[in-house]
Amino acid sequence: MQLTTKEIKPSELELTIEVSPAEYQTMLEKAATRLSQTSKIEGFRPGKASYEIVKQRFGEMAIYQEGLDNIISHFYYQAVTQEKLNTIAQPKIEIEKLAPGNPIVFKAVVALMPQVKLGNYKNVKIEKKEIKVEDGEVGKVIADIAKMQAKETLANRPAKLGDRVEVNFEVSLDKVVIEGGSGQKYPLVLGENTMIPGFEERFVGLTKDEEKTFQLKFPEQYQNKMVAGKMCDFKVKLLAIYQRELPELTDNWAKGLGATGVEDLKSKIHNNLLEEQKFHEEQRQEIEMLNKIVAATEFSEIPDVLIDSEAHRMVHEFEHSITEQGIGFTDYLQSLKKTEAELMADFKPKALERVKTSLVIKEIADSDKIEVKAEALQAETEKILGQVKGNREAEDNIKSEGYQHYLTTVLRNRQVIEMLKKEIIK
């Protein structure tokens, strides 16, 4: 094998690899055997026809095409090993010369793992914030539960605060209905302030089928920039009024929610809120810790392939979260007036942060020689297998070499973060 290297930029290297016929002949013979196994050749059992017979039957170029991937893969990794390259992602391959009986020449453009120079990360300090649940927070949760269990009856009277109403509305700017500015049989609880300030109050005193027009100014920070801070025209019609009766806060009501009484319900809600605050505080500490470590770290040029790959992953995570809400991802993109490529471009700055964080964690794991024990990997594997019990395809995937390597990385990263938290968060 002949190899020449050329630096494209600090994070990318071009390898030109030339392989002689003598070096790749064995792989061609294996390719011919595979062809004879998958295609019937009269007079021969599958896989038993000679190289010459297969060549006569399919043509020599067909054998080259069958064996090409294996030839490229074998000699590419031989070149990477020879040059001691720390590569990432799959290379971009371009065939330069391919003709029977001649050397095969191909180019491989490879992305190189960035160099990471850690700062004195052990000097980073993160302070814990006090976690406290106020009585008002507990009361709000109880009030929200009560509202969800309110009994509603159709009312034949003017609307008042606290009622649930159904309305038609239309919002216009300069006599043109704004995007998303109309609704039919739209439900509202008057006084809960789910709409822009002043909107719900305009229904107080209206009766069924009564219409009204008025003007309101949208907030300066409203998400629709076309109407933010602007005075718009509203046309509304009240369709129905429902009087809402909230349940009385009694021990019997609390028992229906799984508590022994009101005080026990308050205690359970308090503890749930406390656990939620602890979770968010631990997240905040971890993010601040990693951000400070990354900020104190020096990186060589980070290959685009790493950033693009992470941005692509983020788009699909986002797509999953959108579709779980019952919203079509294509429809969502259309509402944003963006393509998937444009959304991916929006994610790239955050993707770069994620890549840097991953590189830092890997560097710390390497420098501190943090390894995952076999029993820890086995325990995590068994835990995940238990979640897909009976799904043979999923079980095989979890046991595969690729997934086990991924799981090892996840566990190793987890160990690094736990080690850092013990040293840094006080």
One Martini backbone bead per residue (centre of mass of N, CA, C, O) as a GRO file, in nm:
protein
  426
    1MET     BB    1   0.095   0.037   0.023
    2GLN     BB    2   0.023   0.370  -0.071
    3LEU     BB    3   0.091   0.687   0.109
    4THR     BB    4  -0.071   1.009   0.121
    5THR     BB    5  -0.062   1.336   0.275
    6LYS     BB    6  -0.311   1.611   0.336
    7GLU     BB    7  -0.370   1.924   0.449
    8ILE     BB    8  -0.659   2.113   0.465
    9LYS     BB    9  -0.692   2.135   0.779
   10PRO     BB   10  -0.647   2.097   1.112
   11SER     BB   11  -0.929   1.898   1.101
   12GLU     BB   12  -0.816   1.794   0.810
   13LEU     BB   13  -0.750   1.494   0.607
   14GLU     BB   14  -0.579   1.367   0.317
   15LEU     BB   15  -0.600   1.044   0.174
   16THR     BB   16  -0.382   0.860  -0.044
   17ILE     BB   17  -0.465   0.535  -0.178
   18GLU     BB   18  -0.258   0.256  -0.286
   19VAL     BB   19  -0.352  -0.063  -0.438
   20SER     BB   20  -0.246  -0.357  -0.521
   21PRO     BB   21  -0.340  -0.648  -0.664
   22ALA     BB   22  -0.193  -0.833  -0.457
   23GLU     BB   23  -0.340  -0.702  -0.201
   24TYR     BB   24  -0.659  -0.752  -0.318
   25GLN     BB   25  -0.711  -1.047  -0.424
   26THR     BB   26  -0.840  -1.195  -0.182
   27MET     BB   27  -1.098  -1.011  -0.182
   28LEU     BB   28  -1.195  -1.094  -0.462
   29GLU     BB   29  -1.235  -1.395  -0.400
   30LYS     BB   30  -1.455  -1.344  -0.184
   31ALA     BB   31  -1.647  -1.198  -0.375
   32ALA     BB   32  -1.690  -1.434  -0.571
   33THR     BB   33  -1.813  -1.623  -0.362
   34ARG     BB   34  -2.061  -1.447  -0.296
   35LEU     BB   35  -2.179  -1.449  -0.581
   36SER     BB   36  -2.208  -1.770  -0.597
   37GLN     BB   37  -2.414  -1.778  -0.349
   38THR     BB   38  -2.646  -1.569  -0.473
   39SER     BB   39  -2.588  -1.706  -0.760
   40LYS     BB   40  -2.668  -1.914  -1.008
   41ILE     BB   41  -2.449  -2.187  -1.124
   42GLU     BB   42  -2.417  -2.406  -1.349
   43GLY     BB   43  -2.265  -2.697  -1.194
   44PHE     BB   44  -2.282  -2.542  -0.910
   45ARG     BB   45  -2.249  -2.488  -0.599
   46PRO     BB   46  -2.283  -2.272  -0.364
   47GLY     BB   47  -1.954  -2.124  -0.359
   48LYS     BB   48  -1.783  -2.331  -0.581
   49ALA     BB   49  -1.692  -2.140  -0.780
   50SER     BB   50  -1.459  -2.010  -0.955
   51TYR     BB   51  -1.317  -1.722  -1.039
   52GLU     BB   52  -1.330  -1.764  -1.350
   53ILE     BB   53  -1.629  -1.840  -1.366
   54VAL     BB   54  -1.741  -1.579  -1.240
   55LYS     BB   55  -1.616  -1.390  -1.449
   56GLN     BB   56  -1.768  -1.511  -1.694
   57ARG     BB   57  -2.060  -1.468  -1.577
   58PHE     BB   58  -2.025  -1.140  -1.461
   59GLY     BB   59  -1.761  -1.014  -1.458
   60GLU     BB   60  -1.497  -0.845  -1.326
   61MET     BB   61  -1.640  -0.580  -1.228
   62ALA     BB   62  -1.840  -0.720  -1.033
   63ILE     BB   63  -1.623  -0.810  -0.835
   64TYR     BB   64  -1.515  -0.532  -0.763
   65GLN     BB   65  -1.783  -0.417  -0.655
   66GLU     BB   66  -1.818  -0.631  -0.429
   67GLY     BB   67  -1.513  -0.568  -0.295
   68LEU     BB   68  -1.468  -0.258  -0.245
   69ASP     BB   69  -1.555  -0.198   0.046
   70ASN     BB   70  -1.348  -0.388   0.180
   71ILE     BB   71  -1.095  -0.261   0.065
   72ILE     BB   72  -1.130   0.023   0.172
   73SER     BB   73  -1.166  -0.042   0.471
   74HIS     BB   74  -0.897  -0.191   0.518
   75PHE     BB   75  -0.694   0.038   0.407
   76TYR     BB   76  -0.789   0.269   0.572
   77TYR     BB   77  -0.728   0.148   0.860
   78GLN     BB   78  -0.431   0.101   0.798
   79ALA     BB   79  -0.361   0.402   0.760
   80VAL     BB   80  -0.456   0.507   1.035
   81THR     BB   81  -0.268   0.329   1.200
   82GLN     BB   82   0.003   0.413   1.075
   83GLU     BB   83  -0.056   0.736   1.148
   84LYS     BB   84  -0.204   0.772   1.420
   85LEU     BB   85  -0.514   0.844   1.397
   86ASN     BB   86  -0.772   1.062   1.541
   87THR     BB   87  -1.074   0.983   1.444
   88ILE     BB   88  -1.394   1.102   1.309
   89ALA     BB   89  -1.612   0.958   1.170
   90GLN     BB   90  -1.681   0.930   0.848
   91PRO     BB   91  -1.540   0.918   0.556
   92LYS     BB   92  -1.458   1.067   0.251
   93ILE     BB   93  -1.505   0.897  -0.054
   94GLU     BB   94  -1.279   0.870  -0.349
   95ILE     BB   95  -1.251   0.746  -0.662
   96GLU     BB   96  -0.977   0.738  -0.889
   97LYS     BB   97  -0.906   0.416  -0.941
   98LEU     BB   98  -1.079   0.154  -1.157
   99ALA     BB   99  -0.915  -0.143  -1.277
  100PRO     BB  100  -0.850  -0.426  -1.396
  101GLY     BB  101  -0.516  -0.506  -1.289
  102ASN     BB  102  -0.505  -0.244  -1.113
  103PRO     BB  103  -0.462  -0.004  -0.918
  104ILE     BB  104  -0.617   0.120  -0.633
  105VAL     BB  105  -0.754   0.456  -0.606
  106PHE     BB  106  -0.806   0.656  -0.304
  107LYS     BB  107  -0.989   0.898  -0.118
  108ALA     BB  108  -0.963   1.033   0.227
  109VAL     BB  109  -1.162   1.234   0.429
  110VAL     BB  110  -1.064   1.339   0.755
  111ALA     BB  111  -1.159   1.375   1.084
  112LEU     BB  112  -1.019   1.527   1.365
  113MET     BB  113  -0.946   1.522   1.678
  114PRO     BB  114  -0.948   1.747   1.898
  115GLN     BB  115  -0.766   1.952   2.090
  116VAL     BB  116  -0.738   1.938   2.457
  117LYS     BB  117  -0.699   2.206   2.705
  118LEU     BB  118  -0.703   2.204   3.024
  119GLY     BB  119  -0.782   2.354   3.287
  120ASN     BB  120  -0.827   2.431   3.630
  121TYR     BB  121  -1.105   2.261   3.716
  122LYS     BB  122  -1.063   2.211   4.034
  123ASN     BB  123  -1.112   2.533   4.098
  124VAL     BB  124  -1.393   2.507   4.055
  125LYS     BB  125  -1.691   2.677   4.191
  126ILE     BB  126  -2.010   2.572   4.335
  127GLU     BB  127  -2.304   2.699   4.461
  128LYS     BB  128  -2.557   2.639   4.662
  129LYS     BB  129  -2.899   2.663   4.671
  130GLU     BB  130  -3.170   2.733   4.830
  131ILE     BB  131  -3.437   2.520   4.934
  132LYS     BB  132  -3.783   2.642   4.898
  133VAL     BB  133  -4.124   2.610   5.019
  134GLU     BB  134  -4.403   2.779   4.988
  135ASP     BB  135  -4.726   2.804   5.084
  136GLY     BB  136  -4.830   2.933   4.816
  137GLU     BB  137  -4.748   2.693   4.631
  138VAL     BB  138  -4.938   2.487   4.752
  139GLY     BB  139  -5.201   2.649   4.712
  140LYS     BB  140  -5.185   2.658   4.401
  141VAL     BB  141  -5.209   2.355   4.348
  142ILE     BB  142  -5.481   2.316   4.485
  143ALA     BB  143  -5.633   2.520   4.307
  144ASP     BB  144  -5.578   2.374   4.036
  145ILE     BB  145  -5.721   2.112   4.109
  146ALA     BB  146  -5.998   2.237   4.165
  147LYS     BB  147  -6.042   2.354   3.878
  148MET     BB  148  -6.039   2.069   3.735
  149GLN     BB  149  -6.305   1.986   3.936
  150ALA     BB  150  -6.513   2.155   3.828
  151LYS     BB  151  -6.846   2.244   3.816
  152GLU     BB  152  -7.071   2.270   3.531
  153THR     BB  153  -7.315   2.525   3.434
  154LEU     BB  154  -7.550   2.656   3.254
  155ALA     BB  155  -7.586   3.011   3.195
  156ASN     BB  156  -7.858   3.273   3.227
  157ARG     BB  157  -7.631   3.524   3.212
  158PRO     BB  158  -7.401   3.730   3.280
  159ALA     BB  159  -7.080   3.754   3.271
  160LYS     BB  160  -6.810   3.642   3.493
  161LEU     BB  161  -6.577   3.599   3.695
  162GLY     BB  162  -6.499   3.239   3.663
  163ASP     BB  163  -6.607   3.179   3.406
  164ARG     BB  164  -6.692   2.971   3.139
  165VAL     BB  165  -6.626   3.034   2.795
  166GLU     BB  166  -6.752   3.074   2.458
  167VAL     BB  167  -6.573   3.196   2.163
  168ASN     BB  168  -6.553   3.439   1.916
  169PHE     BB  169  -6.264   3.560   1.717
  170GLU     BB  170  -6.108   3.873   1.582
  171VAL     BB  171  -5.788   3.990   1.457
  172SER     BB  172  -5.679   4.325   1.357
  173LEU     BB  173  -5.452   4.487   1.114
  174ASP     BB  174  -5.540   4.706   0.904
  175LYS     BB  175  -5.794   4.507   0.824
  176VAL     BB  176  -5.609   4.249   0.893
  177VAL     BB  177  -5.587   3.933   0.966
  178ILE     BB  178  -5.401   3.775   1.174
  179GLU     BB  179  -5.193   3.539   1.257
  180GLY     BB  180  -5.389   3.351   1.462
  181GLY     BB  181  -5.658   3.573   1.484
  182SER     BB  182  -5.864   3.317   1.522
  183GLY     BB  183  -6.182   3.184   1.670
  184GLN     BB  184  -6.377   2.885   1.758
  185LYS     BB  185  -6.508   2.799   2.039
  186TYR     BB  186  -6.339   2.939   2.260
  187PRO     BB  187  -6.193   2.867   2.562
  188LEU     BB  188  -6.266   3.042   2.881
  189VAL     BB  189  -6.137   3.174   3.188
  190LEU     BB  190  -6.231   3.428   3.365
  191GLY     BB  191  -5.921   3.558   3.511
  192GLU     BB  192  -5.659   3.373   3.412
  193ASN     BB  193  -5.477   3.514   3.193
  194THR     BB  194  -5.424   3.368   2.887
  195MET     BB  195  -5.440   3.635   2.763
  196ILE     BB  196  -5.427   3.936   2.687
  197PRO     BB  197  -5.447   4.218   2.834
  198GLY     BB  198  -5.810   4.278   2.864
  199PHE     BB  199  -5.975   4.054   2.716
  200GLU     BB  200  -6.151   3.903   2.934
  201GLU     BB  201  -6.298   4.159   3.054
  202ARG     BB  202  -6.485   4.212   2.792
  203PHE     BB  203  -6.703   3.978   2.886
  204VAL     BB  204  -6.806   4.125   3.110
  205GLY     BB  205  -7.170   4.137   3.087
  206LEU     BB  206  -7.222   3.943   2.878
  207THR     BB  207  -7.432   3.771   2.661
  208LYS     BB  208  -7.571   3.556   2.477
  209ASP     BB  209  -7.478   3.643   2.144
  210GLU     BB  210  -7.298   3.873   2.204
  211GLU     BB  211  -7.140   4.156   2.066
  212LYS     BB  212  -6.794   4.293   2.013
  213THR     BB  213  -6.591   4.590   1.996
  214PHE     BB  214  -6.228   4.650   2.011
  215GLN     BB  215  -5.924   4.773   2.163
  216LEU     BB  216  -5.577   4.650   2.172
  217LYS     BB  217  -5.259   4.618   2.319
  218PHE     BB  218  -4.981   4.468   2.262
  219PRO     BB  219  -4.719   4.346   2.382
  220GLU     BB  220  -4.387   4.414   2.334
  221GLN     BB  221  -4.309   4.081   2.386
  222TYR     BB  222  -4.451   3.951   2.169
  223GLN     BB  223  -4.412   3.678   1.960
  224ASN     BB  224  -4.558   3.854   1.748
  225LYS     BB  225  -4.390   4.102   1.583
  226MET     BB  226  -4.622   4.234   1.408
  227VAL     BB  227  -4.794   4.316   1.700
  228ALA     BB  228  -4.595   4.424   1.881
  229GLY     BB  229  -4.714   4.714   2.043
  230LYS     BB  230  -4.997   4.705   1.901
  231MET     BB  231  -5.295   4.823   1.779
  232CYS     BB  232  -5.599   4.632   1.782
  233ASP     BB  233  -5.873   4.467   1.637
  234PHE     BB  234  -6.182   4.350   1.794
  235LYS     BB  235  -6.398   4.059   1.738
  236VAL     BB  236  -6.681   3.942   1.932
  237LYS     BB  237  -6.848   3.631   2.060
  238LEU     BB  238  -7.087   3.506   2.280
  239LEU     BB  239  -7.199   3.163   2.321
  240ALA     BB  240  -7.118   3.072   2.632
  241ILE     BB  241  -7.213   2.998   2.982
  242TYR     BB  242  -7.024   2.881   3.274
  243GLN     BB  243  -7.069   2.774   3.583
  244ARG     BB  244  -6.837   2.747   3.856
  245GLU     BB  245  -6.779   2.477   4.098
  246LEU     BB  246  -6.586   2.440   4.360
  247PRO     BB  247  -6.441   2.244   4.567
  248GLU     BB  248  -6.423   2.160   4.886
  249LEU     BB  249  -6.182   2.183   5.143
  250THR     BB  250  -6.156   1.853   5.238
  251ASP     BB  251  -6.089   1.544   5.352
  252ASN     BB  252  -6.258   1.393   5.140
  253TRP     BB  253  -6.130   1.526   4.895
  254ALA     BB  254  -5.836   1.437   4.961
  255LYS     BB  255  -5.894   1.129   4.946
  256GLY     BB  256  -5.947   1.139   4.631
  257LEU     BB  257  -5.611   1.207   4.608
  258GLY     BB  258  -5.457   0.999   4.826
  259ALA     BB  259  -5.523   1.115   5.103
  260THR     BB  260  -5.610   1.150   5.449
  261GLY     BB  261  -5.595   1.470   5.409
  262VAL     BB  262  -5.524   1.795   5.394
  263GLU     BB  263  -5.245   1.786   5.537
  264ASP     BB  264  -5.137   1.550   5.370
  265LEU     BB  265  -5.162   1.690   5.098
  266LYS     BB  266  -4.970   1.925   5.160
  267SER     BB  267  -4.725   1.746   5.220
  268LYS     BB  268  -4.704   1.607   4.945
  269ILE     BB  269  -4.676   1.863   4.776
  270HIS     BB  270  -4.426   1.973   4.917
  271ASN     BB  271  -4.240   1.729   4.848
  272ASN     BB  272  -4.269   1.747   4.540
  273LEU     BB  273  -4.160   2.037   4.513
  274LEU     BB  274  -3.887   1.976   4.643
  275GLU     BB  275  -3.791   1.764   4.437
  276GLU     BB  276  -3.811   1.951   4.193
  277GLN     BB  277  -3.606   2.161   4.296
  278LYS     BB  278  -3.368   1.971   4.326
  279PHE     BB  279  -3.348   1.892   4.031
  280HIS     BB  280  -3.306   2.184   3.916
  281GLU     BB  281  -3.055   2.249   4.088
  282GLU     BB  282  -2.875   2.020   3.982
  283GLN     BB  283  -2.884   2.114   3.692
  284ARG     BB  284  -2.764   2.393   3.735
  285GLN     BB  285  -2.494   2.302   3.855
  286GLU     BB  286  -2.398   2.129   3.616
  287ILE     BB  287  -2.407   2.346   3.396
  288GLU     BB  288  -2.221   2.554   3.535
  289MET     BB  289  -1.978   2.369   3.564
  290LEU     BB  290  -1.934   2.298   3.261
  291ASN     BB  291  -1.916   2.589   3.154
  292LYS     BB  292  -1.659   2.666   3.317
  293ILE     BB  293  -1.474   2.447   3.205
  294VAL     BB  294  -1.502   2.520   2.906
  295ALA     BB  295  -1.405   2.821   2.935
  296ALA     BB  296  -1.106   2.700   3.046
  297THR     BB  297  -1.078   2.575   2.757
  298GLU     BB  298  -0.878   2.450   2.492
  299PHE     BB  299  -0.927   2.450   2.132
  300SER     BB  300  -0.918   2.322   1.854
  301GLU     BB  301  -1.036   2.267   1.568
  302ILE     BB  302  -1.372   2.200   1.490
  303PRO     BB  303  -1.536   1.991   1.316
  304ASP     BB  304  -1.819   2.006   1.129
  305VAL     BB  305  -1.919   1.712   1.167
  306LEU     BB  306  -1.976   1.739   1.470
  307ILE     BB  307  -2.180   1.972   1.463
  308ASP     BB  308  -2.378   1.851   1.258
  309SER     BB  309  -2.444   1.594   1.416
  310GLU     BB  310  -2.561   1.739   1.668
  311ALA     BB  311  -2.777   1.905   1.522
  312HIS     BB  312  -2.925   1.663   1.408
  313ARG     BB  313  -2.998   1.541   1.683
  314MET     BB  314  -3.160   1.788   1.787
  315VAL     BB  315  -3.382   1.785   1.575
  316HIS     BB  316  -3.486   1.495   1.650
  317GLU     BB  317  -3.556   1.562   1.941
  318PHE     BB  318  -3.758   1.785   1.869
  319GLU     BB  319  -3.946   1.616   1.694
  320HIS     BB  320  -4.028   1.420   1.918
  321SER     BB  321  -4.156   1.636   2.110
  322ILE     BB  322  -4.372   1.731   1.906
  323THR     BB  323  -4.514   1.455   1.834
  324GLU     BB  324  -4.598   1.392   2.134
  325GLN     BB  325  -4.817   1.643   2.107
  326GLY     BB  326  -4.961   1.595   1.815
  327ILE     BB  327  -4.752   1.731   1.614
  328GLY     BB  328  -4.660   1.807   1.311
  329PHE     BB  329  -4.353   1.877   1.190
  330THR     BB  330  -4.422   2.007   0.920
  331ASP     BB  331  -4.632   2.204   1.034
  332TYR     BB  332  -4.440   2.346   1.228
  333LEU     BB  333  -4.243   2.455   1.015
  334GLN     BB  334  -4.457   2.620   0.863
  335SER     BB  335  -4.524   2.809   1.105
  336LEU     BB  336  -4.212   2.915   1.098
  337LYS     BB  337  -4.094   2.932   0.811
  338LYS     BB  338  -3.916   2.653   0.794
  339THR     BB  339  -3.661   2.450   0.750
  340GLU     BB  340  -3.468   2.196   0.855
  341ALA     BB  341  -3.200   2.338   0.783
  342GLU     BB  342  -3.262   2.603   0.940
  343LEU     BB  343  -3.296   2.470   1.216
  344MET     BB  344  -3.012   2.350   1.226
  345ALA     BB  345  -2.867   2.625   1.217
  346ASP     BB  346  -2.988   2.725   1.489
  347PHE     BB  347  -2.845   2.480   1.658
  348LYS     BB  348  -2.532   2.511   1.629
  349PRO     BB  349  -2.439   2.672   1.880
  350LYS     BB  350  -2.541   2.451   2.078
  351ALA     BB  351  -2.382   2.218   1.951
  352LEU     BB  352  -2.102   2.328   2.019
  353GLU     BB  353  -2.137   2.313   2.324
  354ARG     BB  354  -2.181   2.007   2.337
  355VAL     BB  355  -1.915   1.921   2.210
  356LYS     BB  356  -1.728   2.052   2.419
  357THR     BB  357  -1.836   1.895   2.659
  358SER     BB  358  -1.764   1.611   2.553
  359LEU     BB  359  -1.458   1.663   2.524
  360VAL     BB  360  -1.406   1.725   2.822
  361ILE     BB  361  -1.504   1.462   2.945
  362LYS     BB  362  -1.308   1.281   2.789
  363GLU     BB  363  -1.044   1.413   2.890
  364ILE     BB  364  -1.090   1.356   3.190
  365ALA     BB  365  -1.115   1.050   3.166
  366ASP     BB  366  -0.833   1.010   3.049
  367SER     BB  367  -0.658   1.163   3.268
  368ASP     BB  368  -0.811   0.984   3.514
  369LYS     BB  369  -0.870   0.691   3.428
  370ILE     BB  370  -1.173   0.633   3.353
  371GLU     BB  371  -1.364   0.336   3.409
  372VAL     BB  372  -1.573   0.070   3.315
  373LYS     BB  373  -1.716  -0.177   3.467
  374ALA     BB  374  -1.844  -0.475   3.382
  375GLU     BB  375  -2.075  -0.483   3.600
  376ALA     BB  376  -2.197  -0.206   3.525
  377LEU     BB  377  -2.269  -0.272   3.231
  378GLN     BB  378  -2.446  -0.519   3.294
  379ALA     BB  379  -2.656  -0.377   3.473
  380GLU     BB  380  -2.751  -0.172   3.257
  381THR     BB  381  -2.832  -0.377   3.046
  382GLU     BB  382  -3.049  -0.525   3.217
  383LYS     BB  383  -3.226  -0.278   3.263
  384ILE     BB  384  -3.292  -0.228   2.960
  385LEU     BB  385  -3.398  -0.511   2.889
  386GLY     BB  386  -3.645  -0.492   3.087
  387GLN     BB  387  -3.793  -0.269   2.896
  388VAL     BB  388  -3.784  -0.499   2.628
  389LYS     BB  389  -3.929  -0.745   2.689
  390GLY     BB  390  -3.973  -0.958   2.396
  391ASN     BB  391  -3.787  -0.776   2.210
  392ARG     BB  392  -3.566  -0.902   2.002
  393GLU     BB  393  -3.453  -0.665   1.841
  394ALA     BB  394  -3.384  -0.484   2.086
  395GLU     BB  395  -3.204  -0.685   2.233
  396ASP     BB  396  -2.989  -0.716   2.009
  397ASN     BB  397  -2.909  -0.417   2.002
  398ILE     BB  398  -2.812  -0.394   2.301
  399LYS     BB  399  -2.591  -0.634   2.257
  400SER     BB  400  -2.435  -0.485   2.071
  401GLU     BB  401  -2.137  -0.342   2.013
  402GLY     BB  402  -2.229  -0.051   1.958
  403TYR     BB  403  -2.414  -0.015   2.211
  404GLN     BB  404  -2.201  -0.087   2.424
  405HIS     BB  405  -2.021   0.150   2.357
  406TYR     BB  406  -2.228   0.370   2.417
  407LEU     BB  407  -2.286   0.283   2.713
  408THR     BB  408  -2.001   0.324   2.814
  409THR     BB  409  -1.993   0.629   2.761
  410VAL     BB  410  -2.227   0.707   2.944
  411LEU     BB  411  -2.104   0.593   3.210
  412ARG     BB  412  -1.843   0.755   3.200
  413ASN     BB  413  -1.971   1.036   3.204
  414ARG     BB  414  -2.117   0.995   3.473
  415GLN     BB  415  -1.862   0.959   3.645
  416VAL     BB  416  -1.737   1.233   3.587
  417ILE     BB  417  -1.967   1.412   3.698
  418GLU     BB  418  -1.967   1.298   3.987
  419MET     BB  419  -1.675   1.374   4.048
  420LEU     BB  420  -1.704   1.681   4.000
  421LYS     BB  421  -1.929   1.739   4.209
  422LYS     BB  422  -1.764   1.660   4.461
  423GLU     BB  423  -1.531   1.885   4.404
  424ILE     BB  424  -1.713   2.160   4.323
  425ILE     BB  425  -1.974   2.124   4.492
  426LYS     BB  426  -2.068   2.325   4.801
   0.00000   0.00000   0.00000
